[in-house]
């Protein structure tokens, strides 16, 4: 059942209650394999003509998605269960309409340029990186529920992909805690892990805004990782969140298991501290020598990092699935090779992925072959 994607404790009756509103607008999709079978269930979703689909915005695509409906309710449920009221408020607001507080510190181009120069002097950005890349202008309303899970070409880069990414990360992290408790009697702080995962990508709707051609804004790197990550750590610092939460968010991209790797999150914290205007040692984000995370290192941050490894599988599957989708676009939707690098194909890709997920489509491809894959796409978007 679809419930099992993220929480084995939620049964079908609970899901039907939360999804009742969406069911009136469109048919829910069943996207998990049948019990005891590797074959995916048929997708039950409202078909749409290609010409009508082309008129939809990323937000409108996300609104039609059963992935969004279930995943969003699941994340909201986890957020409502948080005990730290400050973080709970931030997460609930972020899941609805993210508003990076860091803008208050940099309200104009002059202050943003001063920040850019500080990051450049510390070696965290390149000379060609601009303030518009570090602080993208907000041109449309920011929504968590319709945002991409990563930059264009990355994991879950489709409308509502951020929901599926964060939900998968959180369920993975919570499952890992169960594993360590079961086999080692090693109990970890579920609250801390949940806080960090729910916070860690709240700046993606800002940094990865949808463009007019329905791709995402290109993302630069700061301190060797995506700009969204450094901005999120900075936002957590600027809001005055607990050091253990700030560190757990920072470690989501790289672990601290050995010195060569620990240098990376240490660098993320230092870069974010420049943006937030904080002393990372004084605030407790780093050890007194400034070269390691606070000691002893909390294990929850490692599981936040392991949970975020969803991209290892899904980035590849997204790009592999796209190549087969291009074949369908050329053979059945009248697109030319030139159209494959235009909004005509991006819209088809975004819509199909948002309704069924690239993961589900790839499973059909692997288990049933190209013809079944092609037919599944045609059942979602009708040529014409």
Secondary structure, DSSP 8 states (H G I E B T S, - for coil): -GGGGT-TT--HHHHHHHTHHHHTTS-----SB-TT-SSB-------EEHHHHTT--HHHHHHT-HHHHHHHHHHHHHHHT-S-HHHHHHHHHHHHH---GGGGT--SHHHHHHHHHHHHHTTSS-TT--HHHHS----S---STT--SSSTTSTT-STTHHHHHHHHHHHHHHHHHHHHHHHH-----HHHHHHHHHHTTTTHHHHT-B-TTS-B----EETTEEHHHHHHHHHHHHTT--HHHHHHHHTTSS--SSHHHHHHHHHHHHHHHHHHT--TTTTTSB-TTSSSBSSS--THHHHHHHHTTHHHHHHHHHHHHHHHHHHHHHHHS---TGGGGSHHHHHHHHHHHHHH-HHHHHHHHHHH-HHHHHHHHHHHEE--
